[in-house]
């Protein structure tokens, strides 16, 4: 079984579309479970998630890495996949994950992203991000294992120590520890629709700068914490 973990916080505008896409996969629904980990939302996120998810639980650990960890500890699957509540998941996503873990000796798998919103600027931005990810992978300099589009062997993830509970970079940092246990693989066919709303609201350059600043600061930088913002 594959367990899909979706962290949420005040995502009533997006959670239904995300979970509907997860329920519309090419593998049988009994081959995977959906676990939503809600960070004490004060809107209808929890209620809406209950319509589609196998389990909706309240987050007990800190930050988005902690939310994913909470979900993993409740997961029944040997393989765990994670995505974000504002993403749209293509129908073949879980089938690709399933086949890759069956065909390759890997402990972690990740893919690329494409913009949900229309616009040439968004396409160019994510094409650049995907190119950066490929360069990092093939040079072995960086594994850009974004939490919106990654999957891992649950046992190996627990052995690695799970996600750090930090403001940013936890999803990239975990790959460094997973790499010490086994192979981390990029599959370009594994794609998710990525929301550009934070870049639309705060600007691409500023958002990337803040992310880099937080990662360079060891993942902790309260002045730039995304978790304290409300996105439209």
RADA-V396281 format. One record per helix or strand. SS is the DSSP state (alpha for helix, beta for strand). FROM is the first residue (numbers start at 1). TO is the last residue. If there is no record, write none. Layout:
SS&FROM&TO  SS&FROM&TO
This chain:
beta&2&8  alpha&15&23  alpha&29&31  beta&32&38  alpha&45&49  beta&55&58  alpha&63&74  beta&79&84  beta&88&89  alpha&93&103  beta&108&115  alpha&120&139  beta&150&153  alpha&154&160  alpha&170&179  beta&184&194  alpha&197&202  alpha&204&216  alpha&222&224  alpha&226&228
